[in-house]
Structure formats: C-alpha cells, structure tokens
C-alpha cells in the first residue's frame, strides 16, 4: 500500500499518522521518520535444508492412547477403525471442555488467554471466529469469557460482541500486569483497524469496554509490551504497523506508524526490541529497535537490527523472545505449508534477497512445512537457528504418504504448525503447539539445542453436517495458554471448542 493511500485512510478516520507529510515512497529517498532503517547486515541465511531430522517422538506412559503410525498422523485407517473418534493421548488427559456440539460452523479461533483477577477469579478468553461470520452458524459469535473456577466444567460467563471481539482474527491478547484485554478487527487479508480495549483487572468475568477506536488502521495480528502500555497492530498484507499508547485505556493514541512486513510480533520484556515474523523482504525473523517508541520520544525512529531467513520457510506466524540460562533466544513458528516457486530456491540452495508474499502462498499439503525453530540471538546482529521442532508428518519425505489423509489437502490447515506458546519467558521447560490435524503437541525445550516431544492430545473427531474447508478432523489453530500449578494447558479447536488438558506421568 502506498503512503498516500495509507494517509488518506488515516485522514478519513480522523487519524493523524506520524510522518504522513513531507516524505517519499521513492526507494532513493532517505528513510522518513516513520519508516524503519536498514542495517548493513540486512538478511542472513540459515541453511536448514529440506530433509530436517524430526523431533524425537514422545515416550508414552500409563493411560496412553498412542498414535498408530507416523508422529502426528491421523490416517484414513484411523478413521475407519474408530481410533480417530476415540482420539489419541500421550502423557496427557482431558480435564474438561466446553463443547457446543458444533456440526455446521466454527467454534474456535486463534488465541486462548488466561487471567486471574484481583478477586482471585480465574478466567479464560478465546475467540470463536476462524473467519467471521462463519461462526454465526453455531451462534458462537464473539470472544467467549469462560469461568474457570472448576476446570472440569468450564462455564460460559458471557460473550464479548464489540467490533474487534467479533472478528479479532489473530490479535486477541491479555496483559497480566495491568489486566488489559485487547484486540483489533482483522481478517485473513486486511480488516478495518478498530481496536477494542477492556479492563479485566478487578472482574475478569465482566470485562469493561474502555474504548473502541479506528486507530489501528488495518488489522490482522498484534503485540503488546510487558508493561501493558503499548499495543502494536500489524497488517502483513499491507506491511503497516501502528504502535498505540494505551496507558489510558479510554484514550489510546498513535505514537508511531511505519512499514514492515510483520505477521505476528512480540516485544522483549523491556519493550525496546520487537521481533517480527515477516512474510516478505524476505520472510523470516526481523529484529527491530523500538526503544524510542518505548521511551515516548517525539517522532520516534525504529531501526532494523537484523533479519534471518531459512530454507524451509512457509508462512512465518510469530516470534517469541525467551531466555535459557540467561542467553536470549527466539522461538519462531511458521504456519501451514507452501510450495510452488519455493522449490526453486530450495533446489539451488539460495534464497532471493526479496522474496515476495506471492511465493509463500499456502499450498494444500505443500512440500515445505516451516513448523518451529529455536534461534539464538545472543548476538542480535547475527541470529542463528540452533534447533528445529518438527513432526514426522512435516518431513518432506513423508508428504506424499500423508497427502490423502482426511483434511491433509486443506490449504488453510493440513499437517503443519500454527501457534506455539510457553508458560514462562525465562527458562521455559516446555513448549505447546497447536498443529492443526496433529492436535496439541508438547515439547521439552530445556535444552534448546535438543528439543524432544513429551506429550500430545489429539481430540476425538466428531461427525459434522457442513464441512466448510475439509472433512471432519482436528483443526487445532489456537495459541495455547498454561496453568503451571495444575500442569494444565488450555487450547481451542476450530471444530470442537475449548479444551483443558493436563500433562501426566511427570513429563512437565
């Protein structure tokens, strides 16, 4: 999107974007104050290769219903035998669920969040719109507020139906320090950037809408600083990013806007660094210096520190900063699978310096599955991949074998990763990932160079009347959240609702 159009959209919404005047889109023009500045080491290459070793398979203890074949696979034979209807579990057990009996539309989306308020009330929040308004068929519109006082019986307390909560796409976030629930209106391409901010600090069961404004410009994904004072809105299709000061939830204001290809983005604990999952330029990890935004300097400048790409790139989804023994790392995960022109640069071992988004379009059961990786950023100017997190169904050698499994040819699903999360950003012991057809997968990442799978939960598959994108299957897309004191993981499934899963046999 050109800058003139960006600014005209802003003006039409009574928005004043920093830097809309007095600069140029011309490549020869100097970077304006609202554009990122490129460092000399712009892009680095991680030569992962396509035949990556898969992560060691979980060793199941008592009470397991183990998978019958390849790690992560639910085959047609599993459906025919009834194993898929029973589900699979390894070192994990179902504690409770909220099942609407969905047979038509969607009942789960992209994020699950947890919050305990000042009264001690425990709440879960999850969006229900994979693509709004297709969830309206099940009358599940909006973000569900769940009373988790009894995790064996999650109870729907209310639905949030403000604009961003009806269609938050991948932007729903909770800040636990301030007790803030936030989202921006989004969809798979772009959505009008209406940002909704709720106060949940004192009563998480009854969130208070403090503001609903068009300041996000264009929505899809988001990020929030640990202090809860800055909310970032990212639109990868238009490469626009807007940073909002939300220190006053009733009166948010734009403090910076710029252009970077960002899908999901995360901030380090200080708020001085942003880690982008970039879809172009080329795709991969981009590290930005956001310290001037965090310091609230007038007309802040954002500088690009480094960028990294890798051979097995599909569609980068998000990048989370963590530390292991005090050393900073990034957990990055790609969504879906890709192919097509992507094979050309794999065969030559070279990535074009400016890979376009069109080259990364999701492909049904495509050969390239980005899955997950751990990246060492001890030297933030030279990030380095130290390990990959992949299932056997992600191996390029197995893609033909699994290609006819139920749901495998869903271009917006299949055997691939979608969202991952960790229970703590400091020395995280585990990582949990929603891996679509493969359900919820859990990995031991205490040794970041040698991750291993330790548990999985593949929900029982239930019949459906209307199959909008694929046959009945698991459709685990949501970023999980955690209850460490009870060894629980909460996640949602697009077709089957909200799940509370407990890890067993001492694996956590």
C-alpha positions, 0 to 999 in steps of 0.5 A, a space after each residue: 500500500 502506498 503512503 498516500 493511500 495509507 494517509 488518506 485512510 488515516 485522514 478519513 478516520 480522523 487519524 493523524 499518522 506520524 510522518 504522513 507529510 513531507 516524505 517519499 515512497 521513492 526507494 532513493 529517498 532517505 528513510 522518513 521518520 516513520 519508516 524503519 532503517 536498514 542495517 548493513 547486515 540486512 538478511 542472513 541465511 540459515 541453511 536448514 535444508 529440506 530433509 530436517 531430522 524430526 523431533 524425537 517422538 514422545 515416550 508414552 506412559 500409563 493411560 496412553 492412547 498412542 498414535 498408530 503410525 507416523 508422529 502426528 498422523 491421523 490416517 484414513 485407517 484411523 478413521 475407519 477403525 474408530 481410533 480417530 473418534 476415540 482420539 489419541 493421548 500421550 502423557 496427557 488427559 482431558 480435564 474438561 471442555 466446553 463443547 457446543 456440539 458444533 456440526 455446521 460452523 466454527 467454534 474456535 479461533 486463534 488465541 486462548 488467554 488466561 487471567 486471574 483477577 484481583 478477586 482471585 477469579 480465574 478466567 479464560 478468553 478465546 475467540 470463536 471466529 476462524 473467519 467471521 461470520 462463519 461462526 454465526 452458524 453455531 451462534 458462537 459469535 464473539 470472544 467467549 469469557 469462560 469461568 474457570 473456577 472448576 476446570 472440569 466444567 468450564 462455564 460460559 460467563 458471557 460473550 464479548 460482541 464489540 467490533 474487534 471481539 467479533 472478528 479479532 482474527 489473530 490479535 486477541 491478547 491479555 496483559 497480566 500486569 495491568 489486566 488489559 484485554 485487547 484486540 483489533 478487527 482483522 481478517 485473513 487479508 486486511 480488516 478495518 483497524 478498530 481496536 477494542 480495549 477492556 479492563 479485566 483487572 478487578 472482574 475478569 468475568 465482566 470485562 469493561 469496554 474502555 474504548 473502541 477506536 479506528 486507530 489501528 488502521 488495518 488489522 490482522 495480528 498484534 503485540 503488546 509490551 510487558 508493561 501493558 502500555 503499548 499495543 502494536 497492530 500489524 497488517 502483513 498484507 499491507 506491511 503497516 504497523 501502528 504502535 498505540 499508547 494505551 496507558 489510558 485505556 479510554 484514550 489510546 493514541 498513535 505514537 508511531 506508524 511505519 512499514 514492515 512486513 510483520 505477521 505476528 510480533 512480540 516485544 522483549 520484556 523491556 519493550 525496546 526490541 520487537 521481533 517480527 515474523 515477516 512474510 516478505 523482504 524476505 520472510 523470516 525473523 526481523 529484529 527491530 529497535 523500538 526503544 524510542 517508541 518505548 521511551 515516548 520520544 517525539 517522532 520516534 525512529 525504529 531501526 532494523 537490527 537484523 533479519 534471518 531467513 531459512 530454507 524451509 520457510 512457509 508462512 512465518 506466524 510469530 516470534 517469541 523472545 525467551 531466555 535459557 540460562 540467561 542467553 536470549 533466544 527466539 522461538 519462531 513458528 511458521 504456519 501451514 505449508 507452501 510450495 510452488 516457486 519455493 522449490 526453486 530456491 530450495 533446489 539451488 540452495 539460495 534464497 532471493 534477497 526479496 522474496 515476495 508474499 506471492 511465493 509463500 502462498 499456502 499450498 494444500 499439503 505443500 512440500 515445505 512445512 516451516 513448523 518451529 525453530 529455536 534461534 539464538 540471538 545472543 548476538 542480535 546482529 547475527 541470529 542463528 537457528 540452533 534447533 528445529 521442532 518438527 513432526 514426522 508428518 512435516 518431513 518432506 519425505 513423508 508428504 506424499 504418504 500423508 497427502 490423502 489423509 482426511 483434511 491433509 489437502 486443506 490449504 488453510 490447515 493440513 499437517 503443519 504448525 500454527 501457534 506455539 506458546 510457553 508458560 514462562 519467558 525465562 527458562 521455559 521447560 516446555 513448549 505447546 503447539 497447536 498443529 492443526 490435524 496433529 492436535 496439541 503437541 508438547 515439547 521439552 525445550 530445556 535444552 534448546 539445542 535438543 528439543 524432544 516431544 513429551 506429550 500430545 492430545 489429539 481430540 476425538 473427531 466428531 461427525 459434522 453436517 457442513 464441512 466448510 474447508 475439509 472433512 471432519 478432523 482436528 483443526 487445532 489453530 489456537 495459541 495455547 495458554 498454561 496453568 503451571 500449578 495444575 500442569 494444565 494447558 488450555 487450547 481451542 479447536 476450530 471444530 470442537 471448542 475449548 479444551 483443558 488438558 493436563 500433562 501426566 506421568 511427570 513429563 512437565 
